């Protein structure tokens, strides 16, 4: 993902929580997922070289990268 798209995306979303190298944003404005075109629920940005995620529900994930970060777009079933 390009810097410009990344800045626009993260400034439009609502920061939710940040811990252990993982930052979560809520998509409160129904932005379309850049990968599949459907609105996503959360954007999860993994900033460390290794990150672990504990999922509490079954999610579809779309994935992209920005520099060294991994971006996960979550879609609830
Ligand atoms: Zn998607």
PDB file of the backbone (N, CA, C, O) and the ligand in Angstrom, with CONECT records:
HET     ZN  A 101       1
ATOM      1  N   UNK A   1       0.843  -1.190   0.000  1.00  0.00           N
ATOM      2  CA  UNK A   1       0.000   0.000   0.000  1.00  0.00           C
ATOM      3  C   UNK A   1       0.886   1.251   0.000  1.00  0.00           C
ATOM      4  O   UNK A   1       1.882   1.327   0.720  1.00  0.00           O
ATOM      5  N   UNK A   2       0.499   2.221  -0.821  1.00  0.00           N
ATOM      6  CA  UNK A   2       1.261   3.471  -0.912  1.00  0.00           C
ATOM      7  C   UNK A   2       1.058   4.328   0.339  1.00  0.00           C
ATOM      8  O   UNK A   2       0.041   4.209   1.022  1.00  0.00           O
ATOM      9  N   UNK A   3       2.037   5.194   0.635  1.00  0.00           N
ATOM     10  CA  UNK A   3       1.968   6.086   1.797  1.00  0.00           C
ATOM     11  C   UNK A   3       0.684   6.918   1.819  1.00  0.00           C
ATOM     12  O   UNK A   3       0.034   7.070   2.853  1.00  0.00           O
ATOM     13  N   UNK A   4       0.346   7.444   0.654  1.00  0.00           N
ATOM     14  CA  UNK A   4      -0.818   8.332   0.571  1.00  0.00           C
ATOM     15  C   UNK A   4      -2.105   7.606   0.965  1.00  0.00           C
ATOM     16  O   UNK A   4      -2.930   8.139   1.707  1.00  0.00           O
ATOM     17  N   UNK A   5      -2.262   6.393   0.460  1.00  0.00           N
ATOM     18  CA  UNK A   5      -3.452   5.601   0.773  1.00  0.00           C
ATOM     19  C   UNK A   5      -3.464   5.224   2.255  1.00  0.00           C
ATOM     20  O   UNK A   5      -4.512   5.227   2.901  1.00  0.00           O
ATOM     21  N   UNK A   6      -2.282   4.901   2.781  1.00  0.00           N
ATOM     22  CA  UNK A   6      -2.135   4.526   4.190  1.00  0.00           C
ATOM     23  C   UNK A   6      -2.537   5.686   5.107  1.00  0.00           C
ATOM     24  O   UNK A   6      -3.281   5.503   6.070  1.00  0.00           O
ATOM     25  N   UNK A   7      -2.030   6.879   4.789  1.00  0.00           N
ATOM     26  CA  UNK A   7      -2.350   8.071   5.593  1.00  0.00           C
ATOM     27  C   UNK A   7      -3.846   8.361   5.562  1.00  0.00           C
ATOM     28  O   UNK A   7      -4.458   8.655   6.589  1.00  0.00           O
ATOM     29  N   UNK A   8      -4.414   8.275   4.384  1.00  0.00           N
ATOM     30  CA  UNK A   8      -5.841   8.560   4.226  1.00  0.00           C
ATOM     31  C   UNK A   8      -6.673   7.547   5.015  1.00  0.00           C
ATOM     32  O   UNK A   8      -7.646   7.904   5.680  1.00  0.00           O
ATOM     33  N   UNK A   9      -6.278   6.298   4.931  1.00  0.00           N
ATOM     34  CA  UNK A   9      -7.006   5.232   5.608  1.00  0.00           C
ATOM     35  C   UNK A   9      -6.944   5.395   7.122  1.00  0.00           C
ATOM     36  O   UNK A   9      -7.975   5.407   7.793  1.00  0.00           O
ATOM     37  N   UNK A  10      -5.717   5.523   7.662  1.00  0.00           N
ATOM     38  CA  UNK A  10      -5.576   5.575   9.116  1.00  0.00           C
ATOM     39  C   UNK A  10      -6.140   6.868   9.706  1.00  0.00           C
ATOM     40  O   UNK A  10      -6.532   6.890  10.872  1.00  0.00           O
ATOM     41  N   UNK A  11      -6.187   7.937   8.923  1.00  0.00           N
ATOM     42  CA  UNK A  11      -6.758   9.179   9.456  1.00  0.00           C
ATOM     43  C   UNK A  11      -8.283   9.164   9.400  1.00  0.00           C
ATOM     44  O   UNK A  11      -8.934   9.944  10.095  1.00  0.00           O
ATOM     45  N   UNK A  12      -8.855   8.286   8.584  1.00  0.00           N
ATOM     46  CA  UNK A  12     -10.314   8.197   8.483  1.00  0.00           C
ATOM     47  C   UNK A  12     -10.911   7.246   9.504  1.00  0.00           C
ATOM     48  O   UNK A  12     -12.086   7.360   9.854  1.00  0.00           O
ATOM     49  N   UNK A  13     -10.097   6.302   9.987  1.00  0.00           N
ATOM     50  CA  UNK A  13     -10.589   5.282  10.911  1.00  0.00           C
ATOM     51  C   UNK A  13     -10.478   5.749  12.358  1.00  0.00           C
ATOM     52  O   UNK A  13      -9.773   6.714  12.654  1.00  0.00           O
ATOM     53  N   UNK A  14     -11.181   5.058  13.257  1.00  0.00           N
ATOM     54  CA  UNK A  14     -11.170   5.404  14.676  1.00  0.00           C
ATOM     55  C   UNK A  14     -10.188   4.517  15.422  1.00  0.00           C
ATOM     56  O   UNK A  14     -10.374   3.301  15.465  1.00  0.00           O
ATOM     57  N   UNK A  15      -9.130   5.102  16.021  1.00  0.00           N
ATOM     58  CA  UNK A  15      -8.184   4.278  16.790  1.00  0.00           C
ATOM     59  C   UNK A  15      -8.907   3.564  17.930  1.00  0.00           C
ATOM     60  O   UNK A  15      -9.694   4.178  18.652  1.00  0.00           O
ATOM     61  N   UNK A  16      -8.643   2.282  18.090  1.00  0.00           N
ATOM     62  CA  UNK A  16      -9.346   1.508  19.112  1.00  0.00           C
ATOM     63  C   UNK A  16      -8.403   1.074  20.224  1.00  0.00           C
ATOM     64  O   UNK A  16      -8.629   1.400  21.390  1.00  0.00           O
ATOM     65  N   UNK A  17      -7.356   0.347  19.881  1.00  0.00           N
ATOM     66  CA  UNK A  17      -6.389  -0.016  20.913  1.00  0.00           C
ATOM     67  C   UNK A  17      -5.027  -0.296  20.305  1.00  0.00           C
ATOM     68  O   UNK A  17      -4.900  -0.626  19.126  1.00  0.00           O
ATOM     69  N   UNK A  18      -4.010  -0.153  21.151  1.00  0.00           N
ATOM     70  CA  UNK A  18      -2.649  -0.357  20.709  1.00  0.00           C
ATOM     71  C   UNK A  18      -1.889  -1.055  21.815  1.00  0.00           C
ATOM     72  O   UNK A  18      -1.765  -0.525  22.918  1.00  0.00           O
ATOM     73  N   UNK A  19      -1.380  -2.237  21.529  1.00  0.00           N
ATOM     74  CA  UNK A  19      -0.634  -2.984  22.540  1.00  0.00           C
ATOM     75  C   UNK A  19       0.238  -4.026  21.862  1.00  0.00           C
ATOM     76  O   UNK A  19      -0.163  -4.639  20.873  1.00  0.00           O
ATOM     77  N   UNK A  20       1.426  -4.220  22.399  1.00  0.00           N
ATOM     78  CA  UNK A  20       2.300  -5.283  21.930  1.00  0.00           C
ATOM     79  C   UNK A  20       2.613  -5.223  20.450  1.00  0.00           C
ATOM     80  O   UNK A  20       2.725  -6.258  19.793  1.00  0.00           O
ATOM     81  N   UNK A  21       2.757  -4.006  19.915  1.00  0.00           N
ATOM     82  CA  UNK A  21       3.111  -3.893  18.505  1.00  0.00           C
ATOM     83  C   UNK A  21       1.939  -4.044  17.560  1.00  0.00           C
ATOM     84  O   UNK A  21       2.112  -4.050  16.341  1.00  0.00           O
ATOM     85  N   UNK A  22       0.733  -4.166  18.123  1.00  0.00           N
ATOM     86  CA  UNK A  22      -0.464  -4.318  17.292  1.00  0.00           C
ATOM     87  C   UNK A  22      -1.424  -3.166  17.577  1.00  0.00           C
ATOM     88  O   UNK A  22      -1.812  -2.938  18.723  1.00  0.00           O
ATOM     89  N   UNK A  23      -1.798  -2.453  16.539  1.00  0.00           N
ATOM     90  CA  UNK A  23      -2.735  -1.342  16.681  1.00  0.00           C
ATOM     91  C   UNK A  23      -4.005  -1.666  15.917  1.00  0.00           C
ATOM     92  O   UNK A  23      -3.965  -2.110  14.769  1.00  0.00           O
ATOM     93  N   UNK A  24      -5.132  -1.437  16.573  1.00  0.00           N
ATOM     94  CA  UNK A  24      -6.421  -1.731  15.946  1.00  0.00           C
ATOM     95  C   UNK A  24      -7.220  -0.449  15.729  1.00  0.00           C
ATOM     96  O   UNK A  24      -7.314   0.408  16.609  1.00  0.00           O
ATOM     97  N   UNK A  25      -7.777  -0.348  14.560  1.00  0.00           N
ATOM     98  CA  UNK A  25      -8.661   0.772  14.223  1.00  0.00           C
ATOM     99  C   UNK A  25     -10.041   0.214  13.901  1.00  0.00           C
ATOM    100  O   UNK A  25     -10.164  -0.855  13.301  1.00  0.00           O
ATOM    101  N   UNK A  26     -11.078   0.944  14.303  1.00  0.00           N
ATOM    102  CA  UNK A  26     -12.455   0.588  13.963  1.00  0.00           C
ATOM    103  C   UNK A  26     -12.882   1.340  12.709  1.00  0.00           C
ATOM    104  O   UNK A  26     -12.636   2.538  12.568  1.00  0.00           O
ATOM    105  N   UNK A  27     -13.514   0.627  11.821  1.00  0.00           N
ATOM    106  CA  UNK A  27     -14.025   1.237  10.599  1.00  0.00           C
ATOM    107  C   UNK A  27     -15.461   1.689  10.837  1.00  0.00           C
ATOM    108  O   UNK A  27     -16.417   0.998  10.484  1.00  0.00           O
ATOM    109  N   UNK A  28     -15.589   2.866  11.445  1.00  0.00           N
ATOM    110  CA  UNK A  28     -16.922   3.367  11.804  1.00  0.00           C
ATOM    111  C   UNK A  28     -17.591   4.098  10.647  1.00  0.00           C
ATOM    112  O   UNK A  28     -18.755   4.488  10.743  1.00  0.00           O
ATOM    113  N   UNK A  29     -16.862   4.281   9.565  1.00  0.00           N
ATOM    114  CA  UNK A  29     -17.414   5.046   8.443  1.00  0.00           C
ATOM    115  C   UNK A  29     -17.564   4.201   7.176  1.00  0.00           C
ATOM    116  O   UNK A  29     -17.683   4.730   6.071  1.00  0.00           O
ATOM    117  N   UNK A  30     -17.557   2.863   7.362  1.00  0.00           N
ATOM    118  CA  UNK A  30     -17.843   1.933   6.263  1.00  0.00           C
ATOM    119  C   UNK A  30     -16.954   2.129   5.036  1.00  0.00           C
ATOM    120  O   UNK A  30     -17.433   2.116   3.902  1.00  0.00           O
ATOM    121  N   UNK A  31     -15.677   2.308   5.273  1.00  0.00           N
ATOM    122  CA  UNK A  31     -14.718   2.392   4.171  1.00  0.00           C
ATOM    123  C   UNK A  31     -14.583   1.006   3.531  1.00  0.00           C
ATOM    124  O   UNK A  31     -14.563  -0.011   4.224  1.00  0.00           O
ATOM    125  N   UNK A  32     -14.493   0.987   2.219  1.00  0.00           N
ATOM    126  CA  UNK A  32     -14.344  -0.289   1.508  1.00  0.00           C
ATOM    127  C   UNK A  32     -12.936  -0.845   1.698  1.00  0.00           C
ATOM    128  O   UNK A  32     -11.951  -0.107   1.676  1.00  0.00           O
ATOM    129  N   UNK A  33     -12.865  -2.135   1.880  1.00  0.00           N
ATOM    130  CA  UNK A  33     -11.578  -2.833   1.980  1.00  0.00           C
ATOM    131  C   UNK A  33     -10.848  -2.705   0.642  1.00  0.00           C
ATOM    132  O   UNK A  33     -11.439  -2.971  -0.404  1.00  0.00           O
ATOM    133  N   UNK A  34      -9.578  -2.305   0.659  1.00  0.00           N
ATOM    134  CA  UNK A  34      -8.858  -2.146  -0.609  1.00  0.00           C
ATOM    135  C   UNK A  34      -8.614  -3.468  -1.331  1.00  0.00           C
ATOM    136  O   UNK A  34      -8.343  -3.487  -2.532  1.00  0.00           O
ATOM    137  N   UNK A  35      -8.710  -4.574  -0.591  1.00  0.00           N
ATOM    138  CA  UNK A  35      -8.446  -5.875  -1.215  1.00  0.00           C
ATOM    139  C   UNK A  35      -9.684  -6.469  -1.874  1.00  0.00           C
ATOM    140  O   UNK A  35      -9.613  -6.967  -2.998  1.00  0.00           O
ATOM    141  N   UNK A  36     -10.821  -6.418  -1.175  1.00  0.00           N
ATOM    142  CA  UNK A  36     -12.009  -7.105  -1.709  1.00  0.00           C
ATOM    143  C   UNK A  36     -13.152  -6.160  -2.057  1.00  0.00           C
ATOM    144  O   UNK A  36     -14.121  -6.568  -2.697  1.00  0.00           O
ATOM    145  N   UNK A  37     -13.046  -4.903  -1.640  1.00  0.00           N
ATOM    146  CA  UNK A  37     -14.081  -3.945  -2.005  1.00  0.00           C
ATOM    147  C   UNK A  37     -15.277  -3.884  -1.071  1.00  0.00           C
ATOM    148  O   UNK A  37     -16.112  -2.987  -1.189  1.00  0.00           O
ATOM    149  N   UNK A  38     -15.371  -4.849  -0.126  1.00  0.00           N
ATOM    150  CA  UNK A  38     -16.469  -4.840   0.844  1.00  0.00           C
ATOM    151  C   UNK A  38     -16.038  -4.007   2.058  1.00  0.00           C
ATOM    152  O   UNK A  38     -14.853  -3.978   2.390  1.00  0.00           O
ATOM    153  N   UNK A  39     -16.982  -3.332   2.724  1.00  0.00           N
ATOM    154  CA  UNK A  39     -16.608  -2.624   3.955  1.00  0.00           C
ATOM    155  C   UNK A  39     -16.049  -3.625   4.975  1.00  0.00           C
ATOM    156  O   UNK A  39     -16.582  -4.724   5.128  1.00  0.00           O
ATOM    157  N   UNK A  40     -14.981  -3.242   5.664  1.00  0.00           N
ATOM    158  CA  UNK A  40     -14.399  -4.122   6.677  1.00  0.00           C
ATOM    159  C   UNK A  40     -14.797  -3.633   8.063  1.00  0.00           C
ATOM    160  O   UNK A  40     -15.331  -2.533   8.207  1.00  0.00           O
ATOM    161  N   UNK A  41     -14.538  -4.452   9.087  1.00  0.00           N
ATOM    162  CA  UNK A  41     -14.897  -4.073  10.458  1.00  0.00           C
ATOM    163  C   UNK A  41     -13.734  -3.362  11.149  1.00  0.00           C
ATOM    164  O   UNK A  41     -13.885  -2.247  11.648  1.00  0.00           O
ATOM    165  N   UNK A  42     -12.595  -4.007  11.173  1.00  0.00           N
ATOM    166  CA  UNK A  42     -11.425  -3.442  11.838  1.00  0.00           C
ATOM    167  C   UNK A  42     -10.209  -3.511  10.920  1.00  0.00           C
ATOM    168  O   UNK A  42     -10.103  -4.382  10.056  1.00  0.00           O
ATOM    169  N   UNK A  43      -9.303  -2.575  11.132  1.00  0.00           N
ATOM    170  CA  UNK A  43      -7.982  -2.645  10.516  1.00  0.00           C
ATOM    171  C   UNK A  43      -6.998  -2.950  11.630  1.00  0.00           C
ATOM    172  O   UNK A  43      -6.922  -2.211  12.612  1.00  0.00           O
ATOM    173  N   UNK A  44      -6.252  -4.020  11.488  1.00  0.00           N
ATOM    174  CA  UNK A  44      -5.256  -4.411  12.487  1.00  0.00           C
ATOM    175  C   UNK A  44      -3.879  -4.236  11.861  1.00  0.00           C
ATOM    176  O   UNK A  44      -3.559  -4.863  10.851  1.00  0.00           O
ATOM    177  N   UNK A  45      -3.066  -3.375  12.474  1.00  0.00           N
ATOM    178  CA  UNK A  45      -1.727  -3.108  11.942  1.00  0.00           C
ATOM    179  C   UNK A  45      -0.694  -3.766  12.843  1.00  0.00           C
ATOM    180  O   UNK A  45      -0.617  -3.469  14.035  1.00  0.00           O
ATOM    181  N   UNK A  46       0.097  -4.657  12.270  1.00  0.00           N
ATOM    182  CA  UNK A  46       1.127  -5.388  13.016  1.00  0.00           C
ATOM    183  C   UNK A  46       2.473  -4.748  12.703  1.00  0.00           C
ATOM    184  O   UNK A  46       2.951  -4.786  11.569  1.00  0.00           O
ATOM    185  N   UNK A  47       3.074  -4.157  13.738  1.00  0.00           N
ATOM    186  CA  UNK A  47       4.257  -3.327  13.524  1.00  0.00           C
ATOM    187  C   UNK A  47       5.575  -4.034  13.833  1.00  0.00           C
ATOM    188  O   UNK A  47       6.629  -3.614  13.355  1.00  0.00           O
ATOM    189  N   UNK A  48       5.523  -5.093  14.621  1.00  0.00           N
ATOM    190  CA  UNK A  48       6.751  -5.770  15.006  1.00  0.00           C
ATOM    191  C   UNK A  48       7.130  -6.840  13.993  1.00  0.00           C
ATOM    192  O   UNK A  48       6.340  -7.205  13.123  1.00  0.00           O
ATOM    193  N   UNK A  49       8.356  -7.332  14.125  1.00  0.00           N
ATOM    194  CA  UNK A  49       8.805  -8.364  13.194  1.00  0.00           C
ATOM    195  C   UNK A  49       7.951  -9.628  13.328  1.00  0.00           C
ATOM    196  O   UNK A  49       7.637 -10.298  12.345  1.00  0.00           O
ATOM    197  N   UNK A  50       7.584  -9.933  14.590  1.00  0.00           N
ATOM    198  CA  UNK A  50       6.689 -11.056  14.844  1.00  0.00           C
ATOM    199  C   UNK A  50       5.541 -10.570  15.706  1.00  0.00           C
ATOM    200  O   UNK A  50       5.762  -9.880  16.701  1.00  0.00           O
ATOM    201  N   UNK A  51       4.333 -10.918  15.341  1.00  0.00           N
ATOM    202  CA  UNK A  51       3.167 -10.570  16.143  1.00  0.00           C
ATOM    203  C   UNK A  51       2.266 -11.777  16.256  1.00  0.00           C
ATOM    204  O   UNK A  51       2.181 -12.595  15.340  1.00  0.00           O
ATOM    205  N   UNK A  52       1.591 -11.882  17.395  1.00  0.00           N
ATOM    206  CA  UNK A  52       0.613 -12.949  17.577  1.00  0.00           C
ATOM    207  C   UNK A  52      -0.751 -12.337  17.838  1.00  0.00           C
ATOM    208  O   UNK A  52      -0.875 -11.368  18.587  1.00  0.00           O
ATOM    209  N   UNK A  53      -1.758 -12.902  17.222  1.00  0.00           N
ATOM    210  CA  UNK A  53      -3.120 -12.400  17.398  1.00  0.00           C
ATOM    211  C   UNK A  53      -3.986 -13.504  17.980  1.00  0.00           C
ATOM    212  O   UNK A  53      -3.930 -14.657  17.550  1.00  0.00           O
ATOM    213  N   UNK A  54      -4.784 -13.127  18.965  1.00  0.00           N
ATOM    214  CA  UNK A  54      -5.763 -14.068  19.499  1.00  0.00           C
ATOM    215  C   UNK A  54      -7.126 -13.627  19.009  1.00  0.00           C
ATOM    216  O   UNK A  54      -7.576 -12.526  19.329  1.00  0.00           O
ATOM    217  N   UNK A  55      -7.776 -14.457  18.250  1.00  0.00           N
ATOM    218  CA  UNK A  55      -9.070 -14.109  17.673  1.00  0.00           C
ATOM    219  C   UNK A  55     -10.187 -14.700  18.519  1.00  0.00           C
ATOM    220  O   UNK A  55     -10.145 -15.868  18.908  1.00  0.00           O
ATOM    221  N   UNK A  56     -11.180 -13.877  18.792  1.00  0.00           N
ATOM    222  CA  UNK A  56     -12.296 -14.340  19.611  1.00  0.00           C
ATOM    223  C   UNK A  56     -13.480 -14.765  18.752  1.00  0.00           C
ATOM    224  O   UNK A  56     -14.488 -15.240  19.275  1.00  0.00           O
ATOM    225  N   UNK A  57     -13.366 -14.601  17.472  1.00  0.00           N
ATOM    226  CA  UNK A  57     -14.460 -15.002  16.591  1.00  0.00           C
ATOM    227  C   UNK A  57     -13.892 -15.394  15.230  1.00  0.00           C
ATOM    228  O   UNK A  57     -12.736 -15.121  14.908  1.00  0.00           O
ATOM    229  N   UNK A  58     -14.744 -16.042  14.449  1.00  0.00           N
ATOM    230  CA  UNK A  58     -14.332 -16.447  13.117  1.00  0.00           C
ATOM    231  C   UNK A  58     -14.377 -15.235  12.188  1.00  0.00           C
ATOM    232  O   UNK A  58     -15.418 -14.595  12.039  1.00  0.00           O
ATOM    233  N   UNK A  59     -13.241 -14.927  11.565  1.00  0.00           N
ATOM    234  CA  UNK A  59     -13.145 -13.738  10.725  1.00  0.00           C
ATOM    235  C   UNK A  59     -12.572 -14.092   9.366  1.00  0.00           C
ATOM    236  O   UNK A  59     -11.708 -14.961   9.249  1.00  0.00           O
ATOM    237  N   UNK A  60     -13.059 -13.409   8.339  1.00  0.00           N
ATOM    238  CA  UNK A  60     -12.373 -13.429   7.056  1.00  0.00           C
ATOM    239  C   UNK A  60     -11.351 -12.311   7.102  1.00  0.00           C
ATOM    240  O   UNK A  60     -11.625 -11.237   7.639  1.00  0.00           O
ATOM    241  N   UNK A  61     -10.188 -12.552   6.548  1.00  0.00           N
ATOM    242  CA  UNK A  61      -9.120 -11.560   6.591  1.00  0.00           C
ATOM    243  C   UNK A  61      -8.650 -11.209   5.185  1.00  0.00           C
ATOM    244  O   UNK A  61      -8.460 -12.085   4.342  1.00  0.00           O
ATOM    245  N   UNK A  62      -8.466  -9.920   4.950  1.00  0.00           N
ATOM    246  CA  UNK A  62      -7.760  -9.454   3.770  1.00  0.00           C
ATOM    247  C   UNK A  62      -6.457  -8.829   4.263  1.00  0.00           C
ATOM    248  O   UNK A  62      -6.424  -8.236   5.341  1.00  0.00           O
ATOM    249  N   UNK A  63      -5.407  -8.956   3.497  1.00  0.00           N
ATOM    250  CA  UNK A  63      -4.076  -8.596   3.958  1.00  0.00           C
ATOM    251  C   UNK A  63      -3.341  -7.743   2.933  1.00  0.00           C
ATOM    252  O   UNK A  63      -3.415  -7.989   1.729  1.00  0.00           O
ATOM    253  N   UNK A  64      -2.636  -6.745   3.429  1.00  0.00           N
ATOM    254  CA  UNK A  64      -1.687  -6.033   2.590  1.00  0.00           C
ATOM    255  C   UNK A  64      -0.516  -5.602   3.472  1.00  0.00           C
ATOM    256  O   UNK A  64      -0.491  -5.892   4.668  1.00  0.00           O
ATOM    257  N   UNK A  65       0.446  -4.912   2.876  1.00  0.00           N
ATOM    258  CA  UNK A  65       1.585  -4.435   3.648  1.00  0.00           C
ATOM    259  C   UNK A  65       1.795  -2.952   3.377  1.00  0.00           C
ATOM    260  O   UNK A  65       1.413  -2.427   2.331  1.00  0.00           O
ATOM    261  N   UNK A  66       2.414  -2.296   4.352  1.00  0.00           N
ATOM    262  CA  UNK A  66       2.862  -0.910   4.178  1.00  0.00           C
ATOM    263  C   UNK A  66       4.239  -0.842   4.808  1.00  0.00           C
ATOM    264  O   UNK A  66       4.363  -0.977   6.026  1.00  0.00           O
ATOM    265  N   UNK A  67       5.267  -0.638   4.018  1.00  0.00           N
ATOM    266  CA  UNK A  67       6.646  -0.701   4.487  1.00  0.00           C
ATOM    267  C   UNK A  67       6.850  -2.020   5.245  1.00  0.00           C
ATOM    268  O   UNK A  67       6.644  -3.089   4.671  1.00  0.00           O
ATOM    269  N   UNK A  68       7.256  -1.964   6.541  1.00  0.00           N
ATOM    270  CA  UNK A  68       7.478  -3.219   7.263  1.00  0.00           C
ATOM    271  C   UNK A  68       6.265  -3.686   8.047  1.00  0.00           C
ATOM    272  O   UNK A  68       6.346  -4.661   8.794  1.00  0.00           O
ATOM    273  N   UNK A  69       5.149  -3.005   7.885  1.00  0.00           N
ATOM    274  CA  UNK A  69       3.956  -3.365   8.648  1.00  0.00           C
ATOM    275  C   UNK A  69       3.050  -4.271   7.821  1.00  0.00           C
ATOM    276  O   UNK A  69       2.996  -4.198   6.594  1.00  0.00           O
ATOM    277  N   UNK A  70       2.339  -5.130   8.556  1.00  0.00           N
ATOM    278  CA  UNK A  70       1.311  -5.956   7.930  1.00  0.00           C
ATOM    279  C   UNK A  70      -0.047  -5.394   8.334  1.00  0.00           C
ATOM    280  O   UNK A  70      -0.292  -5.133   9.512  1.00  0.00           O
ATOM    281  N   UNK A  71      -0.918  -5.212   7.366  1.00  0.00           N
ATOM    282  CA  UNK A  71      -2.259  -4.686   7.616  1.00  0.00           C
ATOM    283  C   UNK A  71      -3.280  -5.787   7.373  1.00  0.00           C
ATOM    284  O   UNK A  71      -3.322  -6.397   6.304  1.00  0.00           O
ATOM    285  N   UNK A  72      -4.103  -6.027   8.388  1.00  0.00           N
ATOM    286  CA  UNK A  72      -5.172  -7.016   8.269  1.00  0.00           C
ATOM    287  C   UNK A  72      -6.519  -6.307   8.282  1.00  0.00           C
ATOM    288  O   UNK A  72      -6.801  -5.509   9.177  1.00  0.00           O
ATOM    289  N   UNK A  73      -7.334  -6.597   7.306  1.00  0.00           N
ATOM    290  CA  UNK A  73      -8.694  -6.064   7.267  1.00  0.00           C
ATOM    291  C   UNK A  73      -9.624  -7.197   7.655  1.00  0.00           C
ATOM    292  O   UNK A  73      -9.657  -8.237   6.996  1.00  0.00           O
ATOM    293  N   UNK A  74     -10.390  -6.992   8.739  1.00  0.00           N
ATOM    294  CA  UNK A  74     -11.221  -8.088   9.222  1.00  0.00           C
ATOM    295  C   UNK A  74     -12.655  -7.932   8.732  1.00  0.00           C
ATOM    296  O   UNK A  74     -13.206  -6.833   8.661  1.00  0.00           O
ATOM    297  N   UNK A  75     -13.229  -9.076   8.400  1.00  0.00           N
ATOM    298  CA  UNK A  75     -14.638  -9.132   8.006  1.00  0.00           C
ATOM    299  C   UNK A  75     -15.321 -10.209   8.847  1.00  0.00           C
ATOM    300  O   UNK A  75     -14.965 -11.385   8.775  1.00  0.00           O
ATOM    301  N   UNK A  76     -16.297  -9.799   9.638  1.00  0.00           N
ATOM    302  CA  UNK A  76     -17.075 -10.786  10.413  1.00  0.00           C
ATOM    303  C   UNK A  76     -17.977 -11.579   9.485  1.00  0.00           C
ATOM    304  O   UNK A  76     -18.405 -11.091   8.439  1.00  0.00           O
ATOM    305  N   UNK A  77     -18.254 -12.802   9.885  1.00  0.00           N
ATOM    306  CA  UNK A  77     -19.199 -13.607   9.098  1.00  0.00           C
ATOM    307  C   UNK A  77     -20.616 -13.136   9.319  1.00  0.00           C
ATOM    308  O   UNK A  77     -21.549 -13.693   8.741  1.00  0.00           O
TER     309      UNK A  77
HETATM  310 ZN    ZN A 101     -11.577  -7.440   2.394  1.00  0.00          ZN
END
